[in-house]
Amino acid sequence: MADDSTTTIRATFETRAAADLAIEHLVQQHGISRPDIFVQSATAENTAGSRPSGGDASHEDGAREDAALEGEIEVSADIAADQVDSVHRSLGDAGAIRVSGR
């Protein structure tokens, strides 16, 4: 009999770019549907991460200073129990600073 139980996995990222990369890993490598992946601030503040990245960091005159850099970004998804180890590795490869859920 197959184990069809699920668990919620959560990962935190310093930048929106890293969170976006993690989402692509979840979709493309693990077949998780985009509507089943959730992205939110890891704190009570609205945030684009805790440091500039991507377009915020690539301006000619330095990093933009108007981005809401108020904390980390959390990505979460419900995954099959047999995917936990491989999803943990993928999230780490994408730059997660913390991953929880077993």
Secondary structure as GFF3:
##gff-version 3
##sequence-region A 1 102
A	DSSP	beta_strand	6	13	.	.	.	ID=ss1
A	DSSP	alpha_helix	16	30	.	.	.	ID=ss2
A	DSSP	three_ten_helix	34	36	.	.	.	ID=ss3
A	DSSP	beta_strand	37	41	.	.	.	ID=ss4
A	DSSP	three_ten_helix	54	56	.	.	.	ID=ss5
A	DSSP	beta_strand	73	80	.	.	.	ID=ss6
A	DSSP	three_ten_helix	81	83	.	.	.	ID=ss7
A	DSSP	alpha_helix	84	93	.	.	.	ID=ss8
A	DSSP	beta_strand	98	100	.	.	.	ID=ss9
###
